[in-house]
Amino acid sequence: MQLSSYVESWTPGPVTDGDPLSADPVAALSAVLDLPGTVAGDGDPLPPLWHWLYFLSRPAQRDLGADGHPSNGHFLPPLPDRKRMWAGGRCEITEPLRLGEPAERVSGLASVTAKRGRTGEMLFVTERREFRQGGRLCLVEEQDIVYRSGHTAAQHPAVVEEFASAHPTDPWQLALRPDPVLLFRFSALTANAHRIHYDAPYCRAEEGYPGLVVHGPLLALLMLELPRRHAPARRVRSLSYRLHRPVFAGELLAACGTPAADRAELRVATHREERHGTAEVVFGG
């Protein structure tokens, strides 16, 4: 049966929720990234994509599947033996969210598309989210999630090479070797219980990975750290990102960037791949 047939009558309505936008999660992620201090406090603008630390869902333990993901959810398509991958997204920032000011998020289903690729049929689900503070529309985000049924034949390295490194020449660079402790702390900050980020035996036996998988959202955040650190006076008005291939714990990665007049091209590289993830940011006044 085609995957599209499972979602023909699946039409989840929009969901509205709120968050006080406490400064604590920002301070915690700043510590995880070894920054000299918190990047923002009450009243300060939230850096692009750091809103992923908020509006979190924490389902009951009984509602989690064998992989650690929720078994059911408002925007989870009703597929058998469902496998999930965060593929990418886009974000338009009219004005940044500010810490310490209550915010509202309205989430809805933007599109559902079935496609067939080299590894079989996939279902692309795009969720649209609008964020408001004080009645003002501040940020509009779309996230693209890919779902499959059953196991895939994707190829991954047999072992993690911890002593190999990339040699980028991009003007902006940020090196990081994520270890299991960092991945654990990031999972806790984002309420992510997926076992591929902390259960190495599960990764190898059930998912076919050589080790723990670095979170896709962490790769995107590292790419966005480049303009925040190297061009702090330039305001990000829009961004898009795409996640291509996984990075594994123990690998030395390099977030790299090349700035231009009104934008910057970003990527994540290792010794294996030049583009595990890619992103583009557009600057504005």
LOVEXSE-6138 format. One line per 3 residues: number of its first residue (from 1); their letters; for each residue x, y, z of N, C-alpha, C. Coordinates in pm, 1 decimal, always signed. Each point is the difference from the previous one (the first is absolute). Example, Ala and Ser with C-alpha at 12.3 -4.5 7.8 and 13.67 -1.06 7.14 Angstrom:
<atoms>
1 = as = +1319.0,-569.0,+780.0,-89.0,+119.0,+0.0,+90.0,+120.0,+0.0 | -35.0,+105.0,-72.0,+82.0,+119.0,+6.0,-77.0,+109.0,+73.0
</atoms>
This chain:
<atoms>
1 = mql = +84.6,-119.8,+0.0,-84.6,+119.8,+0.0,+88.0,+124.6,+0.0 | -32.7,+98.5,-82.7,+77.0,+122.5,-7.6,-18.9,+82.3,+126.8 | +108.2,+71.5,+37.7,-6.6,+79.4,+122.7,-108.7,+106.4,-7.4
4 = ssy = -23.1,+55.1,-119.3,-100.7,+105.1,-12.2,-138.3,-48.4,+38.9 | -27.2,-131.2,-16.6,-132.6,-51.9,+32.7,-27.2,+4.5,+149.8 | +105.6,-1.1,+82.4,-18.2,+3.5,+145.2,-41.2,+138.4,+50.8
7 = ves = +25.2,+102.8,-80.4,-24.7,+136.4,+47.7,-105.6,+73.5,-82.4 | -76.0,-73.7,-79.9,-100.0,+64.6,-85.3,-102.5,+77.7,+82.1 | -38.1,-52.9,+115.4,-100.1,+68.2,+83.2,+61.6,+62.4,+124.8
10 = wtp = +131.9,+13.7,+0.7,+70.6,+54.5,+116.5,+7.9,+151.5,-14.5 | -77.1,+72.3,+76.7,-5.2,+146.3,-9.1,+0.7,+61.6,+140.0 | +111.6,-9.7,+71.0,+5.0,+59.1,+134.5,-15.1,+151.1,-4.7
13 = gpv = -79.8,+54.1,+91.5,-21.6,+143.4,+5.2,+113.5,+71.8,+70.7 | -0.6,+131.9,-2.6,+106.9,+78.1,+65.4,-5.0,-13.7,+151.4 | +116.0,+22.7,+61.1,+15.0,-7.2,+145.4,+66.4,+128.5,+47.8
16 = tdg = -53.6,+57.8,+107.5,+57.0,+121.9,+58.0,+53.0,-29.8,+139.7 | +121.9,+41.8,+27.7,+55.2,-14.4,+134.7,+88.3,+120.8,+31.2 | +41.6,+8.9,+125.3,+76.5,+115.9,+44.4,+121.9,-39.3,+80.2
19 = dpl = +89.7,+98.4,+18.2,+121.5,-22.0,+77.9,+44.3,+134.1,+57.3 | +41.8,+5.1,+127.6,+44.2,+126.9,+58.7,+137.0,+46.1,-48.4 | +73.1,-84.2,-73.7,+133.3,+31.4,-52.2,+96.9,+39.6,+111.4
22 = sad = +11.9,-88.7,+96.6,+97.7,+18.9,+107.6,+141.6,+3.5,-57.4 | +88.0,+71.0,+67.0,+139.1,+9.7,-44.2,+81.0,-125.6,+32.2 | -52.2,-89.5,+82.9,+77.8,-115.6,+45.2,+45.1,-91.6,-113.9
25 = pva = -86.4,-38.5,-96.0,+47.2,-87.5,-107.6,+112.7,+60.8,-83.2 | -5.3,+131.3,-22.3,+107.4,+65.3,-75.4,+131.4,-7.1,+77.0 | -4.9,+22.3,+130.0,+120.7,-11.8,+81.4,+53.2,-143.2,-4.5
28 = als = -90.5,-98.2,+0.0,+42.4,-140.2,-1.5,+66.5,-36.4,-131.8 | -57.7,+40.3,-113.4,+62.9,-30.9,-128.8,+131.3,+75.2,-15.8 | +6.3,+121.4,+50.2,+126.7,+74.4,-4.0,+110.0,-78.9,+70.9
31 = avl = -33.8,-64.0,+112.1,+97.1,-80.3,+73.6,+37.9,-124.6,-78.8 | -97.7,-64.4,-64.3,+28.8,-119.7,-79.8,+96.6,+31.9,-112.9 | -11.7,+119.4,-57.8,+86.7,+40.9,-110.9,+129.4,+64.5,+47.6
34 = dlp = +24.8,-2.0,+132.8,+123.8,+54.2,+56.3,+18.1,+148.4,-29.1 | -109.9,+74.1,-4.3,+9.2,+144.0,-19.9,+41.9,+66.9,+130.4 | +63.3,+116.5,-6.6,+50.5,+64.8,+122.3,-110.3,+46.8,+94.1
37 = gtv = -121.3,+16.8,-49.7,-114.0,+40.1,+81.0,-126.1,-24.3,-78.4 | -114.6,+24.7,+62.4,-125.4,-19.7,-70.9,-12.9,+100.7,-114.3 | -56.8,-43.2,-112.5,-6.3,+87.8,-117.2,-112.8,+101.6,+11.1
40 = agd = -95.1,-21.1,+92.5,-111.7,+93.3,+12.6,-64.6,-14.8,+136.4 | -53.2,+111.2,+52.3,-74.1,+0.6,+125.3,-136.4,+62.2,-21.7 | -74.8,+18.5,+106.8,-134.1,+55.9,-10.6,+1.5,+132.7,-75.9
43 = gdp = -89.3,+10.8,-97.6,-9.9,+120.9,-81.5,+85.4,-2.0,-124.5 | +95.6,-93.3,-8.4,+88.6,-8.1,-116.0,-62.8,-83.6,-111.0 | +39.7,+24.8,-125.7,-51.8,-80.4,-110.4,+56.4,-141.8,+3.5
46 = lpp = -83.4,-95.5,-38.3,+39.9,-139.2,-6.0,+74.3,-23.5,-131.7 | +119.9,-59.5,+2.1,+71.1,-26.7,-125.3,-82.9,-89.7,-92.3 | +19.5,+10.5,-131.9,-75.2,-82.6,-93.4,+10.4,-149.0,+31.7
49 = lwh = -112.9,-66.3,-1.3,-21.5,-143.2,+24.5,+9.6,-40.3,+146.8 | +39.6,+89.1,+89.1,+4.3,-36.1,+141.5,-140.5,-14.0,+59.0 | -102.3,+35.1,-75.5,-136.4,-25.6,+47.6,-29.5,-149.4,+6.9
52 = wly = +87.5,-83.1,-56.6,-16.2,-145.8,+10.4,+15.0,-49.2,+143.8 | +48.2,+84.7,+88.3,+10.5,-36.0,+141.1,-132.9,+17.6,+73.8 | -101.3,+50.5,-68.8,-126.8,+36.2,+63.4,-117.4,-72.6,-65.5
55 = fls = -117.4,+13.4,+61.2,-122.5,-64.7,-49.8,+20.4,-151.2,-13.4 | +65.0,-59.2,+98.1,+36.6,-141.3,-9.6,-115.3,-90.4,+41.9 | -3.7,-118.5,-61.3,-98.9,-102.3,+34.7,+69.2,-108.6,+81.7
58 = rpa = -60.8,-36.7,+112.2,+56.2,-104.0,+86.1,-106.4,-107.3,+27.2 | -15.1,-95.0,-91.8,-102.8,-103.7,+16.3,+31.2,-93.6,+115.7 | -102.6,-66.4,+48.5,+18.9,-99.8,+104.7,+87.3,-114.0,-52.0
61 = qrd = +70.6,-66.0,+89.1,+89.4,-108.4,-39.0,-74.4,-109.2,-76.6 | -124.4,-29.1,+40.6,-76.9,-106.3,-65.0,-36.8,+35.0,-143.8 | +12.9,+129.3,-36.6,-38.0,+43.1,-133.7,+116.7,+2.8,-97.4
64 = lga = +118.2,-48.4,+43.9,+116.5,-5.5,-87.4,+9.7,-136.3,-67.5 | +49.5,-0.5,-124.6,+22.2,-124.1,-71.9,+134.1,-61.2,+36.4 | +32.2,-111.9,-63.1,+124.7,-71.4,+29.0,+123.2,+83.1,-34.3
67 = dgh = -13.6,+96.0,-92.6,+114.0,+82.8,-38.9,+13.4,+125.0,+85.1 | -92.4,+22.0,+94.4,+4.0,+117.8,+84.9,-85.4,+114.2,-48.7 | -43.8,-5.7,-127.1,-90.2,+101.9,-52.0,-141.8,-25.7,+50.0
70 = psn = -84.2,+103.9,+5.0,-140.5,-21.6,+35.2,-66.4,-97.3,-96.9 | -82.5,-90.1,+53.8,-71.2,-94.8,-85.0,-108.8,+69.7,-80.4 | -61.8,+100.4,+61.4,-107.4,+73.9,-64.9,+18.2,+148.0,+30.3
73 = ghf = -52.3,+81.9,-86.9,+8.5,+144.3,+18.5,-86.0,+69.7,-102.5 | -33.1,+124.5,+27.5,-94.4,+72.8,-84.2,+47.5,+9.0,-145.0 | +130.7,+22.5,-20.8,+51.7,+16.3,-135.2,+84.3,-120.1,-45.9
76 = lpp = -14.5,-114.8,+64.4,+69.3,-121.3,-41.9,-90.9,-79.1,-93.5 | +40.3,-22.4,-125.0,-87.8,-70.0,-94.6,-22.3,-145.7,+42.5 | -118.1,-55.0,-26.5,-34.2,-136.0,+43.3,+60.4,-106.6,-90.0
79 = lpd = +133.6,-12.3,+0.5,+69.8,-96.9,-83.9,+40.0,-122.3,+81.8 | +3.6,-118.3,-61.1,+48.8,-118.1,+71.2,+152.2,+2.0,+11.5 | +52.7,-44.1,+114.6,+144.8,-11.2,+20.3,+70.3,+128.8,-42.8
82 = rkr = -45.8,+110.8,+53.3,+40.4,+133.2,-44.8,+143.5,+33.1,+40.4 | +80.2,+48.6,-96.2,+134.8,+51.0,+24.2,+2.6,+147.9,-38.3 | +64.6,+81.0,+82.8,-6.5,+145.4,-14.1,+138.2,+59.3,-21.3
85 = mwa = +10.4,+100.5,-87.8,+125.5,+71.8,-21.4,-31.4,+147.3,-23.7 | +70.1,+87.3,+70.8,-14.7,+144.7,-17.9,+82.1,+39.8,-121.9 | -65.5,+48.7,-106.1,+68.6,+25.0,-126.2,+46.6,+143.5,-16.5
88 = ggr = -73.6,+96.5,+58.1,+39.7,+139.0,-16.9,-113.3,+93.8,+33.6 | +16.0,+124.7,-39.8,-104.4,+96.4,+29.4,+38.3,+140.3,-42.6 | -92.5,+91.8,+29.0,+16.0,+140.9,-36.1,-55.2,+86.0,+113.9
91 = cei = +46.9,+123.3,+6.7,-44.2,+88.5,+107.6,+5.3,+144.8,-48.4 | -110.7,+73.0,+18.9,-6.7,+143.7,-29.9,-12.5,+73.6,+133.7 | +90.1,+92.9,+25.5,+3.7,+69.7,+128.5,-33.7,+146.9,-22.3
94 = tep = -124.0,+37.3,+29.6,-40.6,+139.8,-9.3,+65.3,+80.2,+111.8 | -4.9,-55.2,+119.6,+73.3,+53.4,+113.8,+30.8,-116.8,+91.9 | +116.5,+0.5,+66.3,+35.7,-114.4,+83.5,-88.7,-10.6,+123.2
97 = lrl = -23.8,-122.8,+42.9,-66.4,-21.2,+128.2,+91.6,+51.3,+111.1 | -60.6,+49.5,+109.1,+78.7,+53.5,+110.3,-24.0,-80.8,+126.9 | +107.5,-28.4,+68.9,-8.3,-78.6,+122.1,-77.1,+75.7,+107.9
100 = gep = -72.2,-77.3,+82.2,-73.3,+57.2,+110.3,-135.7,+55.3,-36.3 | -38.1,-6.4,-126.8,-130.9,+47.2,-44.7,-80.3,-119.3,-49.2 | -117.7,-28.2,+55.6,-78.2,-117.0,-43.0,-24.1,-0.4,-150.1
103 = aer = +11.3,-116.3,-60.1,-16.5,-15.7,-144.2,-105.2,-105.6,-29.4 | -62.1,+12.9,-115.6,-101.2,-94.8,-46.1,+46.6,-62.7,-130.2 | -23.7,-129.4,-12.9,+32.8,-71.4,-122.9,-125.9,-67.3,-54.2
106 = vsg = -25.6,+19.0,-128.2,-109.8,-68.7,-68.4,+61.9,-92.6,-103.8 | -22.6,-130.7,+16.3,+57.7,-101.0,-88.4,-108.8,-60.4,-87.0 | +32.5,-22.0,-125.9,-94.2,-61.3,-91.7,+71.3,-81.3,-105.5
109 = las = -75.6,-83.6,-67.7,+54.2,-84.1,-106.6,-3.0,+78.4,-130.7 | +117.7,+19.9,-61.7,+7.7,+77.4,-124.1,-16.3,-88.3,-123.0 | +64.0,-118.3,-1.3,-9.4,-87.7,-117.2,+42.5,-140.7,+36.0
112 = vta = -49.9,-95.5,-77.5,+38.6,-141.0,+10.9,+19.9,-51.8,-142.2 | +120.5,-49.4,-30.2,+31.7,-44.7,-135.6,+73.5,-133.1,+4.9 | -45.5,-95.5,-78.7,+67.8,-129.8,-11.5,+93.6,+2.6,-120.3
115 = krg = +123.9,-48.2,+20.2,+98.6,-6.2,-107.6,+73.3,-133.6,+7.1 | +54.4,-41.9,-112.3,+78.9,-123.3,-3.7,+144.0,+35.5,-34.6 | +92.1,-43.6,+86.0,+141.9,+25.7,-21.3,+77.9,-128.2,-17.4
118 = rtg = +134.5,+11.3,+8.9,+86.2,-116.7,-19.0,-21.3,-106.4,+106.3 | -41.3,+41.5,+118.9,-16.6,-94.4,+110.9,-146.1,-34.9,+27.2 | -89.1,+34.9,-94.0,-139.4,-37.1,+17.0,-91.9,+120.6,+11.8
121 = eml = -124.6,-25.3,+38.7,-99.8,+104.9,+7.8,+14.8,+78.9,+129.3 | -20.5,+132.1,-11.0,+12.3,+89.0,+113.7,-120.1,+92.9,+3.8 | -34.5,+42.1,+120.5,-108.3,+96.0,+18.5,+59.9,+127.8,+57.2
124 = fvt = -14.3,+109.9,-73.3,+51.7,+129.2,+43.3,-112.8,+78.7,+66.2 | +18.7,+32.6,+127.0,-99.9,+74.7,+75.9,+61.0,+134.9,+38.2 | -66.7,+107.8,-35.3,+46.0,+134.8,+34.1,-94.5,+60.7,+102.3
127 = err = +56.4,+36.3,+114.8,-76.7,+64.5,+106.3,+34.5,+148.4,+2.3 | -102.3,+83.8,+5.8,+18.3,+145.1,+2.1,-30.6,+51.7,+140.5 | +85.8,+88.6,+49.1,-16.1,+54.5,+134.0,+12.2,+151.1,-2.8
130 = efr = -94.4,+66.5,+64.5,+2.8,+145.1,+11.9,+18.5,+36.5,+147.3 | +93.7,+91.3,+26.6,+32.9,+40.8,+136.7,-35.1,+146.5,+18.6 | -71.1,+29.9,+109.2,-41.8,+136.7,+29.2,+37.4,+38.3,+142.3
133 = qgg = +27.8,+129.2,+17.3,+17.3,+59.8,+132.7,-76.9,+131.0,+2.6 | -81.5,+18.0,+103.9,-78.5,+121.7,+10.7,-91.5,+23.2,-118.8 | -47.1,-109.0,-62.2,-86.5,+11.7,-116.2,+73.7,+23.2,-130.6
136 = rlc = +132.0,+17.3,+2.4,+78.4,+25.6,-120.7,+52.4,-131.4,-57.6 | -12.2,-17.7,-130.6,+58.3,-115.8,-66.7,+150.2,+23.9,-13.2 | +78.4,-81.2,+69.3,+145.4,+20.3,+3.2,+75.1,-93.8,-93.9
139 = lve = -46.9,-120.7,-9.1,+79.5,-102.4,-66.9,-93.4,-103.3,-62.7 | +29.4,-41.9,-122.6,-72.6,-107.3,-66.9,+101.6,-107.0,-40.7 | -26.4,-121.3,+41.8,+93.2,-110.0,-25.7,-72.5,-115.9,-67.8
142 = eqd = +69.3,-65.8,-91.9,-47.1,-126.0,-57.5,+106.7,-106.4,+21.8 | -42.9,-116.7,+45.0,+90.1,-113.7,+19.8,-41.4,-113.4,-92.2 | +97.7,-59.0,-68.2,-23.9,-112.1,-90.6,+46.2,-128.7,+67.9
145 = ivy = -93.9,-91.7,+20.9,+29.5,-127.7,+62.4,-28.3,-111.0,-101.5 | +92.5,-94.8,-11.9,-15.3,-113.5,-91.5,-32.1,-123.5,+81.8 | -102.6,-73.3,-44.2,-38.9,-125.0,+66.0,+12.0,-115.2,-99.5
148 = rsg = +45.1,-114.3,+52.2,+5.9,-123.9,-76.5,-66.7,-109.6,+81.6 | -26.1,-111.9,-64.8,-48.7,-118.1,+70.7,+107.4,-108.1,-5.9 | +34.8,-57.3,+116.2,+97.6,-108.7,+4.2,+142.2,+49.2,-13.9
151 = hta = +91.6,-93.8,-13.6,+141.9,+31.6,-8.8,+37.1,+39.9,-141.4 | +105.7,+77.5,-13.3,+48.6,+43.0,-130.4,+138.5,-58.0,-24.6 | +42.6,+14.3,-123.9,+130.5,-54.7,-38.8,+106.9,+107.6,-6.9
154 = aqh = -17.7,+108.7,+74.6,+97.9,+108.8,-1.8,+136.2,-50.1,+45.4 | +106.6,+51.1,-64.1,+135.6,-43.6,+30.0,+67.2,+98.2,+95.6 | +63.9,-54.8,+103.8,+73.4,+80.7,+96.7,+136.6,-62.3,+21.5
157 = pav = +99.3,+76.7,+47.6,+131.4,-58.7,+25.6,-8.0,-110.2,+104.1 | +89.3,-97.3,-10.8,-1.3,-112.8,+93.1,+46.6,+41.2,+138.8 | +94.5,+92.9,+7.2,+52.6,+46.2,+128.3,+13.6,+151.7,-3.3
160 = vee = +4.9,+61.1,+117.3,+21.0,+143.4,+12.2,+149.5,+27.5,+8.0 | +50.6,+84.5,-89.5,+141.4,+37.1,+0.1,+17.0,+128.3,+81.4 | +45.4,-14.3,+122.7,+6.3,+113.7,+90.7,+123.4,+88.6,-21.0
163 = fas = +97.2,-47.6,-74.4,+123.9,+77.5,-13.0,+13.0,+66.6,-136.0 | -100.1,-17.2,-86.8,+0.9,+66.8,-130.0,-66.0,+136.9,+14.9 | +37.9,+93.0,-85.8,-56.8,+133.9,+9.5,-16.4,+59.6,-138.9
166 = ahp = -97.3,+89.6,-12.3,-19.6,+75.1,-123.5,+99.6,+115.5,-5.3 | +23.6,+51.2,-120.4,+94.0,+111.9,-16.2,-65.8,+109.0,-85.0 | -102.7,+65.8,+55.5,-69.5,+103.5,-77.9,+84.1,+126.5,-11.9
169 = tdp = -31.5,+79.4,-101.4,+68.2,+127.6,-20.7,-97.7,+117.3,+8.3 | -121.9,-24.9,+45.8,-101.6,+104.5,+8.0,+42.6,+108.4,+99.7 | -39.9,+126.0,-23.4,+37.8,+109.2,+92.1,-54.1,-20.3,+141.4
172 = wql = -120.9,-51.9,+12.7,-58.4,-25.3,+131.3,+11.1,-149.0,+31.4 | +51.0,-31.7,+119.7,+12.9,-140.0,+38.3,-26.4,-17.8,+149.4 | -58.6,-114.3,+33.0,-25.0,-37.1,+138.4,+16.2,-151.0,+9.7
175 = alr = +99.2,-45.2,+75.4,+25.5,-143.4,+12.8,-62.0,-53.2,+128.5 | -47.7,-123.5,-7.2,-59.3,-63.9,+116.5,+9.5,-151.2,-16.3 | +33.2,-68.7,+110.5,-3.0,-145.9,+1.3,-107.6,-41.7,+100.6
178 = pdp = -124.1,-20.0,-43.7,-106.8,-36.6,+93.0,+26.4,-137.0,+62.2 | -11.9,-7.2,+132.3,+17.7,-127.4,+68.8,-134.6,-42.2,+60.5 | -8.6,-120.7,+56.6,-128.1,-46.1,+54.4,-57.4,+91.3,+107.7
181 = vll = +84.6,+63.3,+80.0,-50.5,+88.0,+104.9,-67.4,+122.8,-61.6 | +62.3,+59.7,-101.2,-59.1,+115.9,-65.9,-134.1,-37.8,-62.4 | -5.5,-115.3,-67.2,-125.2,-42.6,-62.1,-108.0,-23.3,+105.0
184 = frf = +39.1,-58.1,+113.6,-96.1,-23.0,+108.1,-56.7,+132.1,+50.5 | +87.5,+98.3,+20.7,-45.5,+129.0,+51.4,-90.1,+70.6,-101.4 | +32.1,-10.4,-129.2,-84.2,+63.2,-101.5,-135.2,-70.4,-9.7
187 = sal = -1.0,-131.7,+12.9,-126.7,-73.2,+2.1,-87.9,+47.8,+114.9 | +61.2,+18.5,+116.8,-76.0,+45.6,+116.4,-55.9,+140.3,-22.5 | +79.7,+88.0,-60.4,-44.0,+138.1,-22.1,-114.3,+8.7,-100.0
190 = tan = -7.4,-94.2,-93.6,-102.6,+5.2,-103.6,-107.0,-107.6,+19.3 | +0.8,-68.3,+116.6,-99.3,-104.2,+31.6,-6.2,-104.5,-109.9 | +116.1,-41.9,-46.5,+10.6,-97.1,-109.8,+43.9,-133.9,+57.1
193 = ahr = -90.1,-98.8,+1.5,+30.7,-131.8,+56.7,+36.8,-103.4,-105.6 | +25.4,+42.3,-124.1,+35.9,-95.1,-105.7,+130.2,-71.7,+35.5 | -2.0,-132.2,-2.5,+111.6,-79.5,+50.0,+126.1,+10.5,-85.3
196 = ihy = -11.1,+45.6,-124.0,+119.4,+9.4,-84.1,+99.6,+101.4,+54.8 | -42.4,+84.5,+95.6,+88.9,+102.7,+53.4,+66.8,-39.3,+131.4 | -39.6,-114.4,+60.3,+61.7,-37.0,+128.5,+17.5,-149.8,+20.3
199 = dap = -55.4,-85.0,-85.5,+4.3,-144.9,+18.0,+80.2,-62.3,-114.6 | +132.3,-11.7,+19.3,+87.1,-48.9,-107.2,-34.4,-142.0,-45.2 | -24.9,-97.7,+90.2,-38.8,-133.6,-47.4,-125.7,+2.5,-87.3
202 = ycr = -97.7,+81.7,+37.2,-120.6,+12.9,-81.8,+34.9,+56.0,-137.6 | +85.1,+102.6,-4.0,+40.1,+60.2,-127.8,+55.6,-105.0,-95.6 | +88.0,-85.0,+52.1,+67.6,-98.2,-85.1,-92.9,-114.4,-39.6
205 = aee = -73.8,-52.5,+96.3,-79.3,-120.3,-24.3,-129.8,+29.0,-74.6 | -64.3,+113.1,+32.5,-132.8,+25.4,-54.8,-0.9,+100.1,-116.2 | +93.5,+95.3,+1.3,-3.3,+105.3,-101.2,+112.9,-10.7,-101.9
208 = gyp = +101.2,-83.6,+28.0,+109.0,-17.0,-94.6,+103.1,+110.1,+0.1 | +2.6,+81.4,+107.2,+99.6,+105.6,+11.3,+124.7,-52.8,+71.1 | +117.4,+59.3,-24.9,+120.8,-43.8,+69.4,+12.1,+53.0,+142.5
211 = glv = -82.7,+97.3,+35.9,+5.8,+59.2,+133.9,-113.5,+97.7,+18.5 | +7.0,+77.2,+107.5,-104.9,+96.6,+30.3,-7.9,+106.8,-108.5 | -121.2,+42.4,-30.8,-24.2,+97.5,-105.8,-11.1,+139.9,+60.2
214 = vhg = +71.1,+96.1,-58.1,-9.9,+139.5,+42.0,-135.1,+54.9,-47.1 | -70.0,+69.8,+87.1,-132.1,+53.9,-31.9,+6.0,+91.0,-122.9 | -95.8,-16.7,-90.7,-10.7,+91.6,-112.2,-20.0,+143.8,+44.4
217 = pll = -89.4,+26.5,+97.8,-14.0,+137.8,+47.9,+129.0,+58.9,+56.2 | +84.9,-82.4,+60.6,+127.4,+50.8,+50.4,+89.5,+43.3,-116.0 | +0.4,-76.4,-109.3,+78.5,+39.0,-117.0,-49.5,+133.2,-55.7
220 = all = -132.4,+17.4,-5.9,-55.1,+126.2,-49.7,+37.5,+115.8,+92.2 | -8.4,-20.1,+130.5,+36.3,+104.8,+95.5,+147.7,+36.6,-10.9 | +85.8,-99.6,-22.9,+142.3,+29.3,-14.2,+26.8,+83.8,-124.7
223 = mle = -71.9,-28.7,-109.4,+15.9,+83.0,-119.5,-43.3,+143.5,+29.3 | -108.0,+18.7,+74.3,-48.6,+135.2,+30.3,+87.5,+70.7,+103.3 | +84.5,-76.7,+71.5,+95.9,+64.6,+89.9,+102.4,+82.6,-76.7
226 = lpr = +25.5,-34.7,-125.6,+102.5,+70.5,-76.8,-35.5,+147.4,-20.9 | -117.1,+34.3,-54.5,-30.4,+144.3,-9.7,-17.1,+66.1,+135.8 | -48.9,-73.0,+100.9,-15.4,+61.1,+132.0,+134.6,+40.3,+56.8
229 = rha = +102.6,-83.1,-22.7,+132.6,+28.6,+56.1,+81.7,+94.0,-88.0 | -10.1,-16.2,-132.5,+87.7,+73.7,-89.9,-62.2,+127.8,-54.6 | -132.9,+10.4,+3.4,-66.5,+121.3,-49.9,-112.9,+36.9,+95.0
232 = par = +30.7,+26.7,+126.3,-105.0,+22.3,+100.6,-86.1,+122.7,-26.8 | +50.6,+95.9,-76.1,-77.3,+120.9,-27.3,-97.4,-17.9,-115.9 | +11.5,-110.0,-72.9,-86.4,-21.7,-115.8,-120.3,-83.8,+41.5
235 = rvr = -117.9,+49.9,-26.2,-122.4,-66.5,+43.8,-44.6,-103.4,-102.5 | -25.2,-121.2,+44.6,-49.8,-106.1,-87.0,-149.7,+19.5,-19.9 | -42.3,+23.1,-125.1,-141.2,+19.4,-31.1,-66.6,-130.3,-47.0
238 = sls = +75.9,-87.2,-62.9,-55.4,-128.2,-41.8,+112.3,-101.7,-9.1 | -36.0,-125.0,+9.1,+98.5,-107.1,-10.9,-69.0,-125.8,-51.6 | +79.7,-84.8,-62.1,-45.7,-132.4,-40.2,+115.3,-96.7,+23.8
241 = yrl = -33.9,-125.1,+27.3,+104.0,-99.4,+25.7,-46.9,-135.6,-50.1 | +97.4,-85.3,-32.9,-29.1,-134.7,-46.1,+100.2,-94.6,+64.5 | -49.6,-112.4,+52.2,+84.0,-101.2,+62.5,+11.8,-118.3,-95.4
244 = hrp = +124.3,-35.3,-35.2,+23.2,-98.8,-105.1,+43.4,-136.4,+53.0 | +107.4,-3.5,+76.2,+54.3,-126.8,+50.1,+36.3,+13.8,+147.5 | -14.7,-106.7,+78.1,+25.3,+11.4,+144.2,+147.7,+14.9,+33.7
247 = vfa = +25.6,+65.8,+113.3,+131.3,+6.2,+63.8,-9.4,-83.8,+126.5 | +110.1,-66.7,+36.7,-2.7,-91.3,+113.8,+87.4,+52.1,+113.7 | -39.5,-34.5,+121.9,+75.0,+40.9,+118.3,+144.9,-45.7,-11.9
250 = gel = +93.2,+88.1,+33.9,+142.2,-31.1,-9.9,+64.0,+55.8,-125.1 | -79.6,+30.8,-102.4,+54.7,+58.5,-121.6,+24.7,+149.7,+21.4 | +109.7,+49.3,-57.4,+28.5,+142.8,+3.6,-72.9,+66.5,-114.9
253 = laa = -93.4,+87.6,+31.8,-74.6,+70.5,-103.7,+45.0,+145.1,-4.4 | -24.9,+60.8,-113.5,+29.8,+142.2,-17.6,-122.2,+67.2,-59.4 | -57.6,+94.8,+72.9,-101.1,+87.9,-57.2,+74.9,+109.6,-74.3
256 = cgt = -34.4,+20.3,-126.8,+75.6,+90.3,-85.8,-94.9,+99.4,-66.2 | +49.9,+119.9,-28.7,-84.4,+100.1,-61.9,+76.4,+95.0,-89.1 | -69.4,+48.2,-103.1,+55.6,+98.9,-91.4,-97.6,+116.2,-10.4
259 = paa = +34.6,+117.0,+52.9,-91.4,+114.4,-3.6,+4.0,+71.6,-134.2 | -112.2,+65.3,-34.5,-9.7,+86.2,-116.9,-64.4,+131.1,+43.6 | -39.0,+82.2,-97.1,-50.7,+133.0,+31.9,-123.8,-4.9,+89.0
262 = dra = -97.9,-83.3,-35.8,-124.8,-1.8,+75.1,-38.8,-138.4,+48.1 | +92.2,-95.3,-9.2,-31.5,-137.3,+38.9,+126.8,-75.9,+33.6 | -15.3,-124.1,+44.7,+115.1,-85.5,+27.8,-40.3,-143.7,-28.9
265 = elr = +92.8,-74.7,-58.2,-18.9,-142.5,-27.6,+72.7,-78.8,+108.7 | -68.4,-96.6,+60.8,+52.9,-74.3,+113.3,-6.4,-149.3,-27.6 | +85.9,-76.3,+69.5,-1.4,-145.5,-15.7,+64.6,-65.4,+120.3
268 = vat = -19.8,-130.6,+12.3,+68.8,-81.3,+99.6,+80.0,-105.4,-75.5 | +129.5,-9.1,+30.2,+89.2,-92.8,-68.8,+69.9,-91.0,+100.4 | +35.4,-120.4,-44.9,+92.1,-88.9,+70.4,+100.2,-51.3,-102.8
271 = hre = +88.1,-90.0,+43.7,+93.5,-59.3,-94.0,-72.0,-85.0,-104.2 | -124.7,-43.8,+31.7,-74.4,-87.2,-92.2,-80.6,+76.6,-103.9 | -55.1,+112.0,+41.8,-93.1,+74.1,-85.2,+26.4,+149.9,+12.2
274 = erh = -15.2,+71.5,-110.9,+12.9,+145.3,+4.2,-129.3,+68.7,+39.7 | -112.2,-71.4,-12.5,-129.5,+62.7,+27.2,-94.6,-98.6,+68.7 | +23.0,-22.0,+128.1,-98.0,-77.3,+77.9,-128.8,+81.6,+14.7
277 = gta = +15.0,+129.4,+13.0,-111.9,+92.7,+5.9,+38.6,+128.2,-70.9 | -97.9,+68.1,-55.3,+24.8,+128.0,-66.6,-106.7,+99.3,+45.0 | +35.3,+127.2,-5.6,-94.8,+104.6,+39.8,+33.7,+129.6,-72.3
280 = evv = -99.9,+84.8,-9.4,+19.6,+135.2,-53.2,-73.2,+97.2,+90.4 | +66.9,+108.2,+36.5,-65.3,+104.9,+76.9,-0.7,+127.3,-85.1 | -108.6,+77.9,+13.0,-11.2,+128.2,-68.1,-6.3,+107.7,+107.7
283 = fgg = +84.7,+101.4,-13.8,+7.1,+108.3,+96.7,-89.6,+116.2,-43.6 | -48.3,+75.3,+97.4,-82.4,+116.2,-31.2,+9.9,+101.2,+114.1 | -61.8,+116.3,-22.9,+6.8,+104.7,+99.8,-97.5,-20.8,+114.0
</atoms>
